[in-house]
């Protein structure tokens, strides 16, 4: 098969989701299929390259906002890693026109539909020129998926890969727009010959009358993130205290979806009781709840800014126990839990809601302890932290327990689905 993967966004530092897409494409390439991944690149020049047997086509929209994004990313990268925030002022002074374009790009005035429509037409031109057999449209940016599906409809079969939940939002802030979201997403579903969605979303779709007519052409799959850790020479971000039990959370910390407040209250009780516990939060944080705990326990609760994926993995490998704070959304399983499991280290899971879709995976993992946020078992938590600090399991055991979340399994399913719709 000649397969086109359209990801919407394919930057030089593209997201974990799009890295998964390219890895699935690489697996299919090894099976003898010809795979191309394309997407808009706003942080690098456009062009075609070959990576791990996959043709990578990075496109530029030609819009000033994308040119400005590329200029800013190049400028901040030249200053140093994670200099994006500190680089803004200097960039604005040196490049006022580009600076104004970026302000417009991230304002409510910017209409992303124009950019998405340009992308959809570019994908159509590529598909016609290269004569692909089938297209896989992966979406996190919804508009790009919609315009691409419209452009490709009738030209070649379409499989949608819903890597992240977009419609059927359950949080209160988006409830007012739920009907509009559902109408848009079901329209997108109508263009697809098949839909690959997440297990958590599939359960919700089965229960929802607006989505149920499309469930017959859906396959539920886990995020294929169980794979051997790609160790590097990036080095650990900081030194862990050998005399303490070191917990590490990696990722975005925000009070709206994963507030650490109740967990930190339970942890503070253990710290006050003399447990040598240190909790490190690594990544971007908008949480206000964490601030008073850091002030009260500056030696025990620490926050570190975001770093590269390579450094994050190197740091996770050195931690005693990894920390997951699950979402308050019942339609989303954080992909990072599979990164955690892949390392074979103990994982403390903080469950936020009763029907948490992540719980089944933690119940499957042998080195996990789930702390229910609303009614924490503090003594059980203490026992887990003390007794599991030095426990490890091997990757072969993990990949056996979670074969349905491996790249090999995902490639097999993709091959079956794409062969079938052809």
C-alpha positions in Angstrom: 0.0 0.0 0.0 1.0 3.6 -0.6 -0.2 5.4 2.6 -0.4 9.1 3.3 -0.4 10.2 6.9 -1.7 13.8 7.3 -1.0 15.1 10.8 -2.0 18.7 10.5 1.2 19.9 12.3 4.7 18.6 11.6 7.1 21.0 13.3 10.7 20.3 13.9 10.0 19.8 17.5 6.7 18.1 16.8 4.5 16.6 19.5 4.6 13.2 21.1 1.4 12.3 19.2 2.9 13.0 15.9 6.1 11.2 16.8 3.8 8.2 17.4 2.4 8.6 13.9 5.8 8.6 12.3 6.8 5.5 14.4 3.7 3.7 13.2 4.5 4.7 9.6 8.1 3.4 10.2 6.7 0.0 11.4 4.4 -0.2 8.3 7.4 0.7 6.1 9.3 -2.2 7.5 6.4 -4.4 6.5 6.9 -3.3 2.9 4.4 -0.4 2.6 5.3 3.0 1.2 4.6 5.7 3.8 4.6 9.5 3.7 3.9 11.8 6.6 2.9 15.4 5.9 2.0 18.4 7.9 2.3 22.2 8.3 5.7 23.3 9.8 5.6 26.7 11.4 8.9 26.3 13.2 11.2 25.2 10.4 11.6 25.5 6.6 9.4 23.3 4.4 10.9 20.4 2.5 11.0 16.7 2.0 13.3 14.2 3.8 13.5 10.5 4.6 13.5 9.5 8.2 13.5 5.8 9.3 12.2 4.7 5.9 9.3 7.3 5.9 9.1 10.2 3.6 8.5 13.4 5.6 6.9 16.3 3.8 6.9 19.5 5.9 4.8 22.2 4.3 4.6 26.0 4.9 1.3 27.8 4.6 2.9 31.0 3.3 1.0 33.0 6.0 2.9 35.7 7.8 1.9 34.1 11.2 3.8 30.9 10.3 6.8 32.9 9.0 6.8 34.8 12.3 6.5 31.5 14.3 9.5 30.1 12.4 11.6 33.3 13.1 10.7 33.3 16.8 11.5 29.6 17.3 14.8 30.0 15.6 15.6 33.1 17.7 14.7 31.4 21.0 16.5 28.2 20.1 19.7 30.2 19.5 19.4 31.7 23.0 19.1 28.3 24.6 16.7 25.5 25.6 13.4 26.6 27.2 14.2 30.3 26.5 10.9 30.9 24.8 9.4 32.9 27.6 12.5 35.1 28.1 13.0 35.5 24.4 9.7 37.3 23.7 10.8 40.7 24.7 14.1 40.6 22.7 12.3 39.2 19.7 9.7 41.9 19.7 12.4 44.6 19.8 14.4 43.1 17.0 11.5 41.9 14.8 8.5 44.2 15.5 6.5 43.1 12.4 6.9 39.4 13.1 6.2 40.2 16.8 2.9 41.8 15.9 2.0 38.8 13.7 2.6 36.5 16.6 0.4 38.6 18.9 -2.3 38.4 16.2 -1.7 34.6 15.8 -2.5 33.9 19.4 -5.3 36.4 19.8 -9.1 35.7 19.5 -9.0 37.7 16.3 -7.1 35.0 14.4 -9.2 32.6 12.3 -7.4 29.3 12.0 -9.9 28.1 9.3 -7.9 29.9 6.6 -4.7 28.2 7.6 -6.5 24.8 7.8 -8.1 25.3 4.4 -4.7 26.0 2.9 -3.3 22.9 4.4 -6.2 20.7 3.2 -5.7 21.9 -0.4 -1.9 21.3 -0.1 -2.6 17.7 1.1 -5.1 17.2 -1.8 -2.4 18.3 -4.3 0.1 15.9 -2.8 -2.4 13.0 -2.8 -3.3 13.5 -6.5 0.3 14.0 -7.6 1.7 11.0 -5.7 -1.3 8.7 -6.3 -1.7 7.4 -2.8 -3.9 4.4 -2.1 -5.3 5.5 1.3 -5.0 8.4 3.7 -4.8 8.5 7.5 -5.8 11.8 9.0 -4.6 12.3 12.5 -6.1 15.2 14.4 -5.5 17.3 17.4 -6.0 20.5 15.5 -9.6 19.8 14.5 -9.9 22.4 11.7 -7.0 20.8 9.8 -8.6 17.4 10.0 -12.0 18.7 8.8 -10.6 20.6 5.8 -8.3 17.8 4.9 -11.1 15.2 5.0 -13.3 17.5 2.8 -10.5 17.9 0.3 -9.7 14.2 0.1 -13.3 12.9 0.1 -13.9 11.0 -3.2 -10.2 10.9 -4.1 -9.1 8.1 -1.8 -10.3 6.2 1.2 -10.0 8.0 4.6 -9.1 6.7 8.0 -9.4 9.1 10.9 -7.0 8.7 13.8 -8.4 10.5 16.8 -5.3 10.8 18.9 -6.8 13.2 21.4 -10.4 13.9 22.5 -11.8 16.9 20.7 -15.6 16.6 20.9 -17.8 15.3 23.6 -16.1 17.5 26.2 -17.2 16.8 29.8 -15.7 19.8 31.6 -18.1 22.6 32.6 -16.4 25.4 30.7 -17.1 23.8 27.4 -20.5 22.3 28.1 -22.3 25.3 26.6 -20.7 24.5 23.2 -21.2 20.7 23.4 -24.0 20.6 20.8 -21.8 22.6 18.3 -18.8 20.3 18.9 -20.8 17.2 18.5 -22.4 18.5 15.2 -18.9 19.3 13.8 -17.3 16.1 14.9 -20.1 13.9 13.6 -19.8 15.8 10.2 -16.1 14.9 10.2 -16.9 11.3 11.0 -19.3 11.2 8.0 -16.3 11.7 5.7 -14.3 8.7 7.1 -14.4 5.2 5.9 -13.0 4.2 9.3 -12.2 5.9 12.6 -9.5 4.9 15.1 -10.4 6.3 18.5 -9.3 5.9 22.1 -10.8 3.2 24.4 -12.2 5.9 26.8 -13.9 7.8 24.0 -15.3 4.7 22.3 -17.2 3.8 25.5 -18.7 7.3 25.6 -19.6 7.2 21.9 -21.5 3.9 22.5 -23.6 5.7 25.1 -24.3 8.8 23.1 -27.2 8.8 20.5 -25.5 11.4 18.3 -22.3 9.3 17.9 -23.8 5.8 18.0 -24.5 5.7 14.2 -20.7 5.9 13.6 -19.6 3.3 16.1 -19.9 0.5 13.5 -16.8 1.9 11.7 -14.7 2.6 14.8 -11.8 0.7 16.3 -10.8 1.5 19.8 -7.0 1.5 20.4 -4.7 2.5 23.3 -2.1 5.2 22.7 0.8 3.0 21.5 3.4 4.3 23.9 4.7 1.1 25.4 8.2 0.9 23.9 11.8 0.6 25.3 12.9 3.9 26.7 15.2 5.8 24.3 18.0 6.6 26.6 20.3 9.4 25.7 23.4 11.3 26.9 21.2 14.3 27.8 21.7 13.8 31.5 19.5 14.1 34.5 18.1 17.6 35.1 19.0 17.5 38.8 20.5 15.2 41.5 18.1 13.2 43.6 18.7 12.9 47.3 19.9 9.3 48.0 18.7 9.5 51.6 15.1 10.3 50.5 12.2 8.7 48.7 12.2 10.7 45.4 8.9 11.1 43.6 8.8 12.6 40.1 5.9 14.1 38.1 6.5 14.9 34.4 4.2 17.0 32.4 1.7 19.9 32.5 0.4 20.7 36.0 -2.8 22.7 36.0 -5.5 23.1 38.7 -8.4 22.9 36.2 -7.8 19.3 35.2 -5.1 17.9 37.5 -4.8 19.9 40.7 -2.1 18.5 43.1 -3.7 20.1 46.2 -5.3 17.1 47.9 -2.4 14.8 47.1 0.1 17.3 48.5 -2.0 17.6 51.7 -1.6 13.8 52.1 2.1 14.0 51.3 2.5 16.9 53.8 1.1 14.7 56.5 3.8 12.1 55.8 6.5 14.7 55.7 5.4 16.1 59.0 5.5 12.6 60.4 9.2 12.3 59.5 9.1 10.4 56.2 12.1 11.5 54.1 10.0 12.3 51.0 10.9 14.6 48.2 8.4 15.4 45.4 9.7 16.9 42.1 7.4 18.4 39.5 9.1 18.7 36.1 7.4 20.7 33.4 5.1 23.6 32.8 2.8 24.6 35.7 -0.1 26.9 35.9 -1.1 25.5 39.3 -1.7 28.0 42.1 -2.5 25.2 44.5 1.2 24.0 44.5 2.6 27.4 45.6 1.8 27.3 49.4 3.2 23.8 49.6 6.5 24.8 48.0 6.7 27.8 50.4 6.0 25.6 53.4 8.2 22.6 52.4 10.9 24.1 50.2 13.2 21.2 50.8 10.6 18.5 50.1 8.4 19.9 47.3 10.1 21.3 44.2 9.1 22.6 40.8 11.4 22.5 37.8 10.7 24.1 34.4 10.1 22.1 31.2 13.1 20.4 29.5 13.6 18.4 26.4 12.1 14.9 26.1 15.5 13.4 26.3 16.4 15.1 29.6 12.9 14.3 31.0 13.4 10.6 30.2 16.9 10.6 31.7 15.5 12.2 34.9 12.6 9.7 35.1 15.1 6.9 34.9 16.8 8.2 38.0 13.7 8.8 40.2 12.6 6.3 42.8 8.9 6.4 42.1 7.0 8.1 39.3 3.9 10.2 40.0 0.8 10.4 37.9 -2.0 12.8 38.7 -4.9 11.7 36.5 -7.3 14.0 34.8 -10.7 15.1 35.9 -12.0 14.2 32.4 -13.6 10.8 31.9 -12.7 10.8 28.1 -9.0 11.0 28.3 -6.1 8.7 29.4 -2.8 10.6 29.8 -0.3 9.0 27.3 2.5 9.5 29.7 1.4 6.7 31.9 2.6 4.3 29.2 6.0 6.1 29.2 6.0 5.5 33.0 5.2 1.8 32.6 7.8 1.3 29.9 10.5 2.3 32.4 9.4 -0.5 34.7 9.5 1.7 37.8 6.9 2.0 40.6 4.1 4.5 39.8 1.9 6.3 42.3 -1.4 7.1 40.6 -3.6 9.9 42.1 -7.1 9.3 41.0 -9.3 12.4 40.7 -12.7 11.1 39.7 -14.6 7.9 40.4 -14.9 6.7 36.8 -11.3 7.5 35.9 -10.5 5.8 32.6 -6.8 5.4 33.6 -7.6 3.2 36.6 -7.9 -0.1 34.6 -4.3 0.4 33.4 -2.9 1.0 36.9 -4.8 -2.1 38.1 -3.0 -4.1 35.5 0.5 -2.7 36.3 2.2 -4.7 39.1 4.2 -1.8 40.6 1.3 0.7 41.0 -0.6 2.2 43.9 -3.7 4.2 43.4 -4.4 7.0 45.9 -8.0 8.2 45.6 -7.8 12.0 45.9 -11.1 12.4 47.7 -10.5 9.8 50.4 -6.7 9.1 50.5 -5.4 6.0 52.3 -2.4 7.8 53.9 -1.1 4.7 55.7 -1.3 2.7 52.5 0.5 5.4 50.7 3.3 5.4 53.3 3.7 1.6 53.0 3.9 1.8 49.2 6.5 4.6 49.2 8.7 2.7 51.7 8.4 -0.8 50.3 8.3 -0.1 46.6 11.2 2.5 46.4 13.7 0.0 45.0 11.3 -2.3 43.1 11.6 -2.7 39.3 10.1 -4.9 36.6 11.6 -5.7 33.2 10.3 -4.3 29.8 9.4 -7.8 28.6 6.9 -8.1 31.4 5.5 -4.7 30.8 5.1 -5.2 27.0 3.4 -8.5 27.7 0.9 -6.9 30.0 0.2 -4.0 27.7 0.7 -5.5 24.2 -2.4 -3.6 23.1 -0.4 -0.4 23.7 2.7 -1.3 21.7 3.8 0.1 18.4 3.9 -3.4 16.9 0.3 -4.0 17.8 -0.7 -0.6 16.5 1.0 -1.3 13.1 -0.8 -4.7 12.9 -4.2 -3.0 13.5 -3.5 -0.2 11.0 -2.5 -2.7 8.3 -5.7 -4.7 8.9 -7.9 -1.6 8.9 -6.3 0.1 5.8 -6.4 -3.2 3.8 -10.0 -3.6 4.7 -11.2 -0.1 3.7 -9.3 -0.6 0.4 
